[in-house]
Amino acid sequence: MSNQKPTVIIADDHPILLKGLHDFLIEIGLNIVATAKDGKSALDQITKFKPQIAILDMDMPGKSGLEVASDCKKLKIDTKIILLTLHKEIYLFHQAKELNLSGYILKEFALDDLSRAVSEVLAGGNFFSEKIFEEIKQTPLTPSEVKILRLIADGLTTRDIAEKLFISERTVDKHRSNMITKLSLEKKHNSLLIWAQKNRDIID
């Protein structure tokens, strides 16, 4: 890194966590240009200072970290965003990836992961807590559900799947609705198809 310390904004609605984060980041050599206690002021500060990195709590009053990231994308602000979260739900992780977030860190491992994440992100990469991948792999889908998910990813209809696996269409539909619940997806007809195509690496 050059003599210029990398600029950062941090936002968290818990004062103790905010202070801990602040002290830790100063210790690892960052320049904290502003802090915020809610999503709206976080967005204002990012818009004003355009820091290199913004480290945001996922759950904040006003706007969530994801909403702030989404606004930054719309406003074409180049600040790299790292989300701190207690959430291991797969769909939130995928929303974060869709918004091109630079990092997604579980709070319970924040201090272990944060300095690595900051280095990776400043070098142009991204960083996602490894524990999230473990959670994804542990999603309790049955072998039958995984088989159906692969066929959905290939674009097969409920009828095609039923014929191929010698089961009734009703059974396929039951599996579909179970998977939507387990994966916390929206109850839309194509939500499984979208998920399956995005996550072929997990289900193959």
Residue frames as a rotation matrix with the C-alpha (Angstrom) as fourth column:
MET 1
0.576 0.817 0.000 0.00
0.817 -0.576 0.000 0.00
0.000 0.000 -1.000 0.00
SER 2
-0.073 -0.573 0.816 1.15
0.439 -0.753 -0.490 3.56
0.895 0.323 0.307 -0.61
ASN 3
-0.926 -0.332 -0.178 1.60
0.310 -0.403 -0.861 6.12
0.215 -0.853 0.476 2.17
GLN 4
-0.469 0.850 0.241 -2.01
-0.774 -0.527 0.350 7.15
0.424 -0.022 0.905 1.65
LYS 5
-0.860 0.242 0.450 -4.04
-0.130 0.748 -0.650 5.09
-0.494 -0.618 -0.612 4.08
PRO 6
-0.758 0.645 0.098 -7.03
0.382 0.317 0.868 3.42
0.529 0.695 -0.487 2.44
THR 7
-0.768 0.524 0.369 -10.26
-0.629 -0.724 -0.282 5.28
0.120 -0.449 0.885 3.22
VAL 8
-0.732 0.520 -0.441 -13.15
0.490 0.851 0.191 3.49
0.474 -0.076 -0.877 4.93
ILE 9
-0.367 0.709 0.603 -16.64
-0.822 -0.550 0.147 4.24
0.436 -0.441 0.784 6.18
ILE 10
-0.902 0.114 -0.415 -18.18
0.244 0.930 -0.276 1.95
0.355 -0.350 -0.867 8.79
ALA 11
-0.341 0.863 0.371 -21.83
-0.793 -0.477 0.379 1.63
0.504 -0.165 0.848 9.76
ASP 12
-0.562 0.258 -0.786 -23.41
0.461 0.887 -0.038 -0.37
0.687 -0.383 -0.618 12.57
ASP 13
0.187 0.713 0.676 -26.30
-0.260 -0.628 0.734 0.48
0.947 -0.313 0.068 14.86
HIS 14
0.831 0.006 -0.556 -24.63
0.506 0.409 0.760 -1.11
0.232 -0.913 0.337 17.92
PRO 15
0.821 -0.502 0.273 -22.28
-0.516 -0.856 -0.026 1.48
0.247 -0.119 -0.962 19.52
ILE 16
0.442 -0.696 0.565 -19.99
-0.432 0.386 0.815 -1.16
-0.786 -0.605 -0.130 21.08
LEU 17
0.430 -0.253 0.866 -19.56
0.682 0.720 -0.129 -3.03
-0.591 0.647 0.482 17.81
LEU 18
0.895 -0.065 0.442 -19.02
0.290 -0.670 -0.684 0.23
0.340 0.740 -0.580 15.95
LYS 19
0.700 -0.663 0.265 -16.28
-0.704 -0.580 0.409 1.26
-0.118 -0.473 -0.873 18.39
GLY 20
0.349 -0.566 0.747 -14.64
-0.045 0.786 0.616 -2.17
-0.936 -0.249 0.249 18.27
LEU 21
0.615 -0.027 0.788 -14.68
0.758 0.297 -0.581 -2.08
-0.218 0.954 0.204 14.50
HIS 22
0.941 -0.217 0.260 -13.32
-0.128 -0.939 -0.319 1.46
0.313 0.267 -0.911 14.45
ASP 23
0.527 -0.775 0.348 -10.38
-0.684 -0.145 0.715 0.63
-0.504 -0.615 -0.607 16.76
PHE 24
0.333 -0.369 0.868 -9.57
0.307 0.913 0.270 -2.59
-0.892 0.176 0.417 14.93
LEU 25
0.737 0.012 0.676 -9.49
0.676 -0.055 -0.735 -0.93
0.029 0.998 -0.048 11.49
ILE 26
0.853 -0.493 0.174 -7.29
-0.491 -0.869 -0.053 1.91
0.177 -0.041 -0.983 12.71
GLU 27
0.413 -0.682 0.603 -4.95
-0.415 0.448 0.792 -0.70
-0.810 -0.578 -0.098 14.16
ILE 28
0.207 -0.336 0.919 -4.60
0.667 0.736 0.119 -2.41
-0.716 0.588 0.376 10.77
GLY 29
-0.640 -0.741 -0.203 -3.77
0.425 -0.561 0.710 0.92
-0.640 0.368 0.674 9.13
LEU 30
-0.244 0.613 0.751 -6.99
0.912 -0.118 0.393 2.26
0.330 0.781 -0.530 7.62
ASN 31
-1.000 -0.028 0.000 -8.25
0.027 -0.968 -0.249 5.83
0.007 -0.249 0.969 7.54
ILE 32
-0.325 0.944 -0.060 -11.84
0.939 0.315 -0.140 5.95
-0.113 -0.102 -0.988 8.84
VAL 33
-0.892 -0.061 0.448 -13.40
0.225 -0.920 0.322 9.00
0.393 0.388 0.834 7.22
ALA 34
-0.372 0.810 0.454 -16.87
-0.850 -0.494 0.185 8.61
0.374 -0.317 0.872 8.76
THR 35
-0.974 0.217 -0.056 -19.06
0.222 0.900 -0.374 6.32
-0.030 -0.377 -0.926 10.84
ALA 36
-0.463 0.884 0.069 -22.83
-0.689 -0.408 0.599 5.86
0.558 0.230 0.797 10.71
LYS 37
-0.824 0.224 0.520 -25.48
-0.342 0.537 -0.772 4.28
-0.452 -0.814 -0.366 12.95
ASP 38
0.190 0.901 0.390 -28.13
0.031 0.392 -0.920 3.70
-0.981 0.187 0.047 10.31
GLY 39
-0.030 -0.204 0.979 -28.43
0.853 0.506 0.132 2.88
-0.522 0.838 0.158 6.62
LYS 40
0.811 0.411 0.416 -29.56
0.576 -0.683 -0.449 6.29
0.100 0.604 -0.791 5.43
SER 41
0.808 -0.558 -0.190 -26.67
-0.447 -0.791 0.418 8.18
-0.383 -0.253 -0.888 6.99
ALA 42
0.035 -0.797 0.603 -24.28
0.233 0.593 0.770 5.44
-0.972 0.114 0.206 5.78
LEU 43
0.273 0.136 0.952 -25.44
0.950 0.117 -0.289 6.11
-0.150 0.984 -0.097 2.21
ASP 44
0.993 0.097 0.070 -25.11
0.104 -0.989 -0.105 9.89
0.059 0.111 -0.992 2.72
GLN 45
0.503 -0.864 -0.013 -21.54
-0.386 -0.238 0.891 9.47
-0.773 -0.444 -0.453 3.99
ILE 46
-0.049 -0.509 0.859 -20.59
0.610 0.666 0.429 7.11
-0.791 0.545 0.278 1.16
THR 47
0.602 0.360 0.713 -22.04
0.794 -0.371 -0.482 9.56
0.091 0.856 -0.509 -1.39
LYS 48
0.980 -0.194 -0.037 -20.17
-0.181 -0.957 0.225 12.45
-0.079 -0.214 -0.974 0.23
PHE 49
0.353 -0.923 0.155 -16.75
-0.618 -0.105 0.779 10.87
-0.703 -0.371 -0.607 0.85
LYS 50
0.824 0.015 -0.567 -16.68
-0.480 0.551 -0.683 8.09
0.302 0.835 0.460 -1.80
PRO 51
0.210 -0.782 0.587 -14.31
-0.798 0.210 0.565 5.99
-0.565 -0.587 -0.580 0.33
GLN 52
-0.566 -0.469 -0.678 -12.43
-0.773 0.588 0.239 3.01
0.286 0.659 -0.695 -1.09
ILE 53
-0.707 0.300 -0.640 -14.32
0.332 0.940 0.075 0.64
0.624 -0.160 -0.765 1.20
ALA 54
-0.193 0.665 0.722 -17.58
-0.881 -0.442 0.171 0.74
0.432 -0.603 0.671 3.18
ILE 55
-0.872 -0.052 -0.488 -18.08
0.148 0.920 -0.363 -1.87
0.467 -0.389 -0.794 5.90
LEU 56
-0.404 0.841 0.360 -21.79
-0.786 -0.521 0.334 -2.09
0.468 -0.148 0.871 6.64
ASP 57
-0.775 0.326 0.542 -23.92
-0.209 0.677 -0.706 -4.01
-0.597 -0.660 -0.457 9.06
MET 58
-0.853 0.505 0.132 -26.59
0.378 0.424 0.823 -5.99
0.359 0.752 -0.553 7.21
ASP 59
0.103 0.965 -0.239 -29.38
0.889 0.018 0.458 -5.08
0.446 -0.260 -0.856 9.69
MET 60
-0.891 -0.344 -0.298 -29.60
0.442 -0.809 -0.388 -1.35
-0.107 -0.477 0.872 10.30
PRO 61
0.063 0.916 -0.396 -32.51
0.536 -0.365 -0.761 1.02
-0.842 -0.164 -0.514 10.86
GLY 62
0.125 0.060 -0.990 -33.56
-0.521 -0.846 -0.117 3.05
-0.844 0.530 -0.074 7.82
LYS 63
0.597 -0.022 -0.802 -31.88
-0.748 0.346 -0.566 0.94
0.290 0.938 0.190 5.17
SER 64
0.849 -0.361 0.386 -30.28
0.114 0.839 0.532 -2.48
-0.516 -0.408 0.753 5.35
GLY 65
-0.125 -0.981 -0.148 -26.69
-0.227 -0.117 0.967 -3.01
-0.966 0.154 -0.208 4.23
LEU 66
-0.419 0.031 0.908 -28.05
0.755 0.567 0.329 -4.70
-0.504 0.823 -0.261 1.09
GLU 67
0.657 0.727 0.201 -30.26
0.729 -0.545 -0.414 -1.70
-0.191 0.418 -0.888 0.31
VAL 68
0.565 -0.547 -0.618 -27.32
-0.274 -0.831 0.484 0.67
-0.778 -0.104 -0.619 0.75
ALA 69
-0.478 -0.778 0.407 -25.26
0.108 0.408 0.907 -1.55
-0.872 0.478 -0.111 -1.60
SER 70
-0.036 0.577 0.816 -28.10
0.953 0.266 -0.146 -1.56
-0.301 0.772 -0.560 -4.12
ASP 71
0.879 0.350 -0.323 -28.35
0.289 -0.931 -0.223 2.28
-0.379 0.102 -0.920 -3.96
CYS 72
0.120 -0.921 -0.370 -24.58
-0.305 -0.388 0.870 2.61
-0.945 0.008 -0.327 -4.45
LYS 73
-0.503 -0.261 0.824 -24.81
0.587 0.597 0.547 0.41
-0.634 0.759 -0.148 -7.53
LYS 74
0.448 0.766 0.461 -27.64
0.883 -0.295 -0.366 2.58
-0.145 0.571 -0.808 -8.95
LEU 75
0.905 -0.107 -0.411 -25.65
-0.051 -0.988 0.145 5.74
-0.421 -0.111 -0.900 -8.20
LYS 76
0.754 -0.654 0.050 -22.57
0.324 0.305 -0.896 4.18
0.571 0.692 0.442 -9.84
ILE 77
0.617 -0.586 0.526 -20.45
-0.786 -0.493 0.373 4.78
0.040 -0.644 -0.764 -6.74
ASP 78
0.303 -0.583 -0.754 -17.25
-0.383 0.650 -0.656 2.74
0.873 0.488 -0.026 -6.92
THR 79
-0.151 -0.345 0.926 -16.87
-0.987 0.007 -0.158 2.18
0.048 -0.938 -0.342 -3.17
LYS 80
-0.494 -0.062 -0.867 -16.24
-0.161 0.987 0.021 -1.50
0.855 0.150 -0.497 -2.45
ILE 81
0.144 0.655 0.742 -18.79
-0.906 -0.215 0.365 -2.82
0.398 -0.725 0.562 0.00
ILE 82
-0.760 -0.303 -0.575 -18.22
-0.005 0.887 -0.461 -5.43
0.650 -0.347 -0.676 2.68
LEU 83
0.249 0.916 0.316 -21.30
-0.564 -0.128 0.816 -6.61
0.787 -0.381 0.485 4.58
LEU 84
-0.909 -0.384 0.162 -21.16
-0.343 0.469 -0.814 -7.81
0.236 -0.795 -0.558 8.16
THR 85
-0.016 0.990 -0.139 -23.99
-0.766 0.077 0.638 -10.14
0.643 0.116 0.757 8.99
LEU 86
-0.452 0.011 0.892 -25.39
-0.699 0.617 -0.362 -12.66
-0.554 -0.787 -0.271 11.42
HIS 87
0.529 0.848 -0.033 -27.32
-0.645 0.377 -0.664 -14.21
-0.551 0.373 0.747 8.53
LYS 88
-0.627 -0.702 0.337 -26.25
-0.307 0.621 0.721 -17.46
-0.716 0.348 -0.605 6.96
GLU 89
0.389 0.842 0.374 -29.34
0.097 0.366 -0.926 -17.74
-0.916 0.396 0.061 4.75
ILE 90
-0.330 -0.582 0.743 -28.34
0.736 0.335 0.589 -18.68
-0.591 0.741 0.318 1.27
TYR 91
0.399 0.540 0.741 -30.69
0.904 -0.367 -0.220 -16.29
0.153 0.757 -0.635 -0.52
LEU 92
0.924 -0.105 -0.367 -29.13
0.032 -0.937 0.347 -13.26
-0.381 -0.333 -0.863 1.24
PHE 93
-0.039 -0.992 0.120 -25.67
0.133 0.114 0.985 -14.42
-0.990 0.054 0.128 0.23
HIS 94
-0.255 -0.021 0.967 -26.86
0.932 0.262 0.251 -14.67
-0.259 0.965 -0.048 -3.39
GLN 95
0.840 0.522 0.149 -28.42
0.542 -0.824 -0.163 -11.21
0.038 0.217 -0.975 -3.24
ALA 96
0.575 -0.703 -0.418 -25.05
-0.132 -0.585 0.800 -9.93
-0.807 -0.405 -0.429 -2.04
LYS 97
-0.368 -0.740 0.563 -23.29
0.474 0.371 0.798 -11.63
-0.800 0.560 0.214 -4.96
GLU 98
0.202 0.529 0.824 -25.79
0.979 -0.101 -0.175 -10.21
-0.009 0.843 -0.539 -7.44
LEU 99
0.981 0.160 -0.114 -25.03
0.170 -0.982 0.085 -6.70
-0.099 -0.102 -0.990 -6.18
ASN 100
0.442 -0.891 0.106 -21.33
0.319 0.046 -0.947 -7.38
0.838 0.452 0.305 -6.81
LEU 101
0.925 -0.146 0.351 -20.50
-0.379 -0.423 0.823 -6.95
0.028 -0.894 -0.447 -3.16
SER 102
0.154 -0.961 -0.228 -16.82
-0.634 0.081 -0.769 -7.24
0.758 0.263 -0.597 -2.41
GLY 103
-0.851 -0.493 -0.183 -17.25
-0.175 0.595 -0.784 -9.06
0.496 -0.635 -0.592 0.88
TYR 104
0.370 0.926 0.074 -19.77
-0.525 0.143 0.839 -10.89
0.766 -0.349 0.539 3.03
ILE 105
-0.644 -0.748 -0.159 -18.54
-0.186 0.354 -0.916 -11.67
0.742 -0.561 -0.367 6.54
LEU 106
0.374 0.737 -0.563 -20.28
0.450 0.386 0.805 -13.46
0.811 -0.555 -0.188 9.37
LYS 107
0.509 -0.133 0.850 -20.13
-0.545 -0.814 0.199 -11.33
0.666 -0.565 -0.487 12.51
GLU 108
0.963 -0.116 0.242 -19.07
-0.147 0.526 0.838 -14.23
-0.224 -0.843 0.490 14.71
PHE 109
0.384 -0.877 0.288 -15.83
0.862 0.452 0.229 -14.45
-0.331 0.161 0.930 12.69
ALA 110
0.965 0.151 0.217 -15.56
0.241 -0.839 -0.488 -10.75
0.108 0.523 -0.845 11.86
LEU 111
0.658 -0.750 -0.066 -12.20
-0.617 -0.587 0.524 -9.99
-0.432 -0.304 -0.849 13.42
ASP 112
0.014 -0.645 0.764 -10.61
0.209 0.749 0.629 -13.16
-0.978 0.151 0.146 12.05
ASP 113
0.188 0.174 0.967 -11.90
0.920 0.313 -0.236 -12.44
-0.344 0.934 -0.101 8.56
LEU 114
0.864 0.419 -0.281 -11.85
0.316 -0.884 -0.346 -8.66
-0.393 0.210 -0.895 8.37
SER 115
0.202 -0.833 -0.515 -8.15
-0.455 -0.545 0.704 -7.93
-0.867 0.092 -0.489 7.88
ARG 116
-0.603 -0.358 0.713 -7.97
0.384 0.653 0.653 -10.64
-0.699 0.668 -0.256 5.18
ALA 117
0.297 0.830 0.473 -11.12
0.885 -0.053 -0.462 -9.28
-0.358 0.556 -0.750 3.57
VAL 118
0.765 -0.030 -0.644 -9.79
-0.066 -0.997 -0.032 -5.70
-0.641 0.067 -0.764 3.50
SER 119
-0.298 -0.947 -0.116 -6.48
-0.330 -0.012 0.944 -6.82
-0.896 0.320 -0.309 1.91
GLU 120
-0.474 0.178 0.862 -8.29
0.692 0.681 0.240 -8.92
-0.544 0.711 -0.446 -0.70
VAL 121
0.551 0.824 0.128 -10.75
0.751 -0.424 -0.507 -6.15
-0.364 0.375 -0.853 -1.55
LEU 122
0.554 -0.420 -0.719 -8.06
-0.309 -0.905 0.291 -3.44
-0.773 0.061 -0.632 -1.81
ALA 123
-0.581 -0.799 0.154 -6.17
-0.195 0.320 0.927 -5.77
-0.790 0.509 -0.342 -4.15
GLY 124
-0.508 0.443 -0.739 -9.26
-0.861 -0.248 0.444 -5.93
0.013 0.862 0.507 -6.38
GLY 125
-0.832 0.206 -0.516 -10.58
0.090 0.966 0.241 -9.28
0.548 0.154 -0.822 -5.21
ASN 126
0.107 0.839 0.534 -13.49
-0.722 -0.303 0.622 -10.23
0.684 -0.452 0.573 -3.00
PHE 127
-0.887 -0.458 -0.063 -13.93
-0.241 0.576 -0.781 -12.15
0.394 -0.678 -0.621 0.23
PHE 128
0.248 0.967 0.060 -16.77
-0.658 0.122 0.743 -14.28
0.711 -0.224 0.666 1.53
SER 129
-0.096 -0.268 0.959 -16.61
-0.954 0.300 -0.012 -16.02
-0.285 -0.915 -0.285 4.93
GLU 130
-0.764 -0.271 -0.585 -15.76
-0.480 0.845 0.236 -19.66
0.430 0.461 -0.776 4.35
LYS 131
-0.850 0.466 0.247 -18.37
0.022 0.499 -0.866 -20.63
-0.527 -0.731 -0.434 6.94
ILE 132
-0.031 0.879 -0.475 -21.08
-0.761 -0.329 -0.559 -19.48
-0.648 0.344 0.679 4.51
PHE 133
-0.193 -0.089 -0.977 -19.95
-0.868 0.480 0.128 -22.05
0.458 0.873 -0.170 1.97
GLU 134
-0.987 -0.134 -0.089 -20.05
-0.070 0.856 -0.513 -24.70
0.145 -0.500 -0.854 4.66
GLU 135
-0.485 0.873 0.045 -23.61
-0.267 -0.099 -0.959 -23.67
-0.832 -0.477 0.281 5.48
ILE 136
0.062 0.518 -0.853 -24.58
-0.979 -0.134 -0.153 -23.83
-0.193 0.845 0.499 1.81
LYS 137
-0.531 -0.338 -0.777 -23.11
-0.571 0.820 0.034 -27.30
0.625 0.462 -0.629 1.43
GLN 138
-0.990 0.140 -0.022 -24.96
0.108 0.642 -0.759 -28.40
-0.092 -0.754 -0.650 4.54
THR 139
-0.411 0.903 -0.127 -28.34
-0.911 -0.413 0.006 -27.35
-0.047 0.118 0.992 3.19
PRO 140
-0.608 0.078 0.790 -30.42
-0.300 0.899 -0.320 -30.37
-0.735 -0.431 -0.523 4.12
LEU 141
0.146 0.625 -0.767 -31.66
-0.988 0.060 -0.139 -31.35
-0.041 0.779 0.626 0.67
THR 142
0.392 0.040 0.919 -32.35
-0.225 0.973 0.053 -35.04
-0.892 -0.228 0.390 0.24
PRO 143
-0.680 -0.674 0.290 -30.66
0.081 0.325 0.942 -36.99
-0.729 0.664 -0.167 -2.60
SER 144
-0.117 0.717 0.687 -34.04
0.956 0.269 -0.118 -37.08
-0.270 0.643 -0.717 -4.44
GLU 145
0.755 0.415 -0.507 -34.36
0.341 -0.910 -0.236 -33.30
-0.559 0.005 -0.829 -4.15
VAL 146
-0.075 -0.871 -0.485 -30.83
-0.313 -0.441 0.841 -32.75
-0.947 0.215 -0.240 -5.44
LYS 147
-0.658 -0.103 0.746 -31.58
0.553 0.606 0.572 -35.06
-0.511 0.789 -0.342 -8.40
ILE 148
0.352 0.883 0.311 -34.75
0.914 -0.252 -0.319 -33.05
-0.203 0.397 -0.895 -9.18
LEU 149
0.596 -0.190 -0.780 -32.86
0.017 -0.969 0.248 -29.78
-0.803 -0.161 -0.574 -8.76
ARG 150
-0.544 -0.839 0.036 -30.30
0.000 0.043 0.999 -30.87
-0.839 0.543 -0.023 -11.35
LEU 151
-0.446 0.453 0.772 -33.10
0.882 0.369 0.294 -31.66
-0.152 0.812 -0.564 -13.81
ILE 152
0.678 0.648 -0.346 -34.74
0.606 -0.760 -0.235 -28.29
-0.416 -0.050 -0.908 -13.07
ALA 153
0.117 -0.738 -0.665 -31.35
-0.162 -0.674 0.720 -26.64
-0.980 0.024 -0.199 -13.80
ASP 154
-0.795 -0.400 0.455 -31.36
0.316 0.367 0.875 -28.45
-0.517 0.839 -0.166 -17.15
GLY 155
-0.767 0.519 -0.378 -34.69
-0.631 -0.719 0.293 -26.79
-0.120 0.463 0.878 -17.93
LEU 156
-0.811 0.499 -0.304 -36.95
0.319 0.814 0.486 -29.85
0.490 0.297 -0.819 -17.57
THR 157
-0.240 0.828 0.507 -40.61
-0.685 -0.515 0.515 -29.27
0.687 -0.224 0.691 -16.74
THR 158
-0.252 0.257 0.933 -42.47
-0.864 0.374 -0.336 -30.95
-0.435 -0.891 0.127 -13.88
ARG 159
0.791 0.612 0.011 -43.97
-0.526 0.689 -0.498 -33.40
-0.312 0.388 0.867 -16.39
ASP 160
0.448 -0.711 -0.542 -40.57
-0.482 0.318 -0.816 -34.20
0.753 0.627 -0.200 -17.94
ILE 161
-0.495 -0.685 0.535 -39.08
-0.804 0.126 -0.581 -34.80
0.331 -0.718 -0.613 -14.48
ALA 162
0.135 0.653 0.745 -41.99
-0.805 0.511 -0.302 -37.02
-0.578 -0.560 0.594 -13.43
GLU 163
0.911 0.231 -0.341 -41.61
-0.404 0.663 -0.630 -39.15
0.081 0.712 0.698 -16.57
LYS 164
0.174 -0.948 -0.267 -37.83
-0.535 0.136 -0.834 -39.36
0.827 0.288 -0.483 -16.28
LEU 165
-0.704 -0.505 0.499 -37.89
-0.663 0.216 -0.716 -40.41
0.254 -0.835 -0.488 -12.61
PHE 166
-0.483 0.605 -0.633 -41.04
0.210 0.782 0.587 -42.57
0.850 0.150 -0.505 -12.86
ILE 167
-0.743 0.337 -0.578 -42.87
0.582 -0.101 -0.807 -40.56
-0.330 -0.936 -0.121 -10.20
SER 168
0.256 0.913 0.318 -46.09
0.967 -0.240 -0.091 -38.55
-0.007 0.330 -0.944 -10.29
GLU 169
-0.162 -0.236 0.958 -46.19
0.400 -0.903 -0.155 -34.86
0.902 0.358 0.240 -11.15
ARG 170
0.784 0.527 0.327 -47.74
-0.097 -0.416 0.904 -34.31
0.613 -0.741 -0.276 -7.74
THR 171
0.707 -0.604 -0.368 -44.64
0.670 0.406 0.621 -35.80
-0.226 -0.686 0.692 -6.08
VAL 172
-0.241 -0.803 0.545 -42.39
0.888 -0.409 -0.210 -33.51
0.391 0.434 0.811 -8.14
ASP 173
0.159 0.388 0.908 -44.48
0.053 -0.921 0.385 -30.49
0.986 -0.013 -0.167 -7.06
LYS 174
0.967 0.186 -0.173 -44.24
0.161 0.078 0.984 -31.56
0.197 -0.979 0.045 -3.42
HIS 175
0.234 -0.962 -0.142 -40.44
0.956 0.201 0.213 -31.77
-0.176 -0.186 0.967 -3.72
ARG 176
-0.216 -0.274 0.937 -40.41
0.597 -0.797 -0.096 -28.36
0.773 0.538 0.336 -5.40
SER 177
0.559 0.494 0.666 -42.34
-0.140 -0.735 0.663 -26.71
0.817 -0.464 -0.341 -2.58
ASN 178
0.874 -0.325 -0.362 -40.15
0.468 0.361 0.806 -28.42
-0.132 -0.874 0.468 0.07
MET 179
-0.052 -0.971 0.232 -37.01
0.997 -0.066 -0.050 -27.14
0.063 0.229 0.971 -1.65
ILE 180
0.028 0.139 0.990 -38.37
0.282 -0.951 0.126 -23.60
0.959 0.275 -0.066 -1.93
THR 181
0.922 0.340 0.187 -38.97
-0.098 -0.263 0.960 -23.65
0.375 -0.903 -0.209 1.84
LYS 182
0.674 -0.701 -0.233 -35.57
0.679 0.464 0.568 -25.18
-0.290 -0.542 0.789 2.68
LEU 183
-0.277 -0.841 0.465 -33.68
0.951 -0.310 0.005 -22.73
0.140 0.443 0.886 0.47
SER 184
-0.124 0.328 -0.937 -35.74
0.541 -0.769 -0.341 -19.74
-0.832 -0.549 -0.082 1.70
LEU 185
-0.924 -0.192 0.331 -36.71
0.381 -0.386 0.840 -18.80
-0.033 0.902 0.429 -1.86
GLU 186
-0.572 0.777 -0.265 -39.65
-0.699 -0.630 -0.338 -16.72
-0.429 -0.008 0.903 -3.01
LYS 187
-0.304 0.533 0.790 -42.68
0.221 0.846 -0.486 -18.81
-0.927 0.027 -0.375 -3.82
LYS 188
0.218 0.313 -0.924 -42.51
-0.821 -0.453 -0.347 -18.08
-0.527 0.835 0.158 -7.54
HIS 189
0.948 0.256 0.188 -42.67
-0.135 0.861 -0.491 -20.72
-0.287 0.440 0.851 -10.23
ASN 190
0.729 -0.683 -0.041 -39.20
0.138 0.206 -0.969 -20.02
0.670 0.701 0.244 -11.63
SER 191
0.645 -0.519 0.561 -37.37
-0.758 -0.525 0.386 -19.30
0.094 -0.674 -0.732 -8.33
LEU 192
0.597 -0.430 0.678 -35.98
-0.065 0.816 0.574 -22.86
-0.800 -0.386 0.459 -8.17
LEU 193
0.757 -0.308 0.576 -34.83
0.650 0.275 -0.708 -22.73
0.059 0.911 0.409 -11.78
ILE 194
0.698 -0.498 0.514 -32.95
-0.284 -0.852 -0.439 -19.46
0.657 0.160 -0.737 -11.18
TRP 195
0.574 -0.475 0.668 -31.39
-0.751 0.021 0.660 -20.80
-0.327 -0.880 -0.345 -7.96
ALA 196
0.688 -0.271 0.673 -30.42
0.238 0.961 0.143 -24.13
-0.685 0.062 0.725 -9.53
GLN 197
0.768 -0.399 0.501 -28.77
0.524 -0.059 -0.850 -22.47
0.369 0.915 0.164 -12.53
LYS 198
0.609 -0.548 0.573 -26.81
-0.557 -0.810 -0.182 -20.07
0.564 -0.209 -0.799 -10.34
ASN 199
0.220 -0.470 0.855 -25.65
-0.920 0.192 0.342 -22.83
-0.325 -0.861 -0.390 -8.00
ARG 200
0.807 0.085 -0.584 -24.79
-0.395 0.813 -0.428 -25.65
0.438 0.576 0.690 -10.35
ASP 201
-0.193 -0.975 -0.109 -21.37
-0.471 0.190 -0.861 -25.91
0.861 -0.115 -0.496 -8.70
ILE 202
-0.497 0.055 0.866 -23.09
-0.856 0.133 -0.499 -26.87
-0.142 -0.990 -0.019 -5.43
ILE 203
0.368 0.807 0.462 -25.61
-0.693 0.569 -0.443 -29.36
-0.620 -0.157 0.768 -6.81
ASP 204
0.603 -0.164 -0.781 -23.45
-0.643 0.479 -0.597 -31.07
0.472 0.862 0.183 -9.46
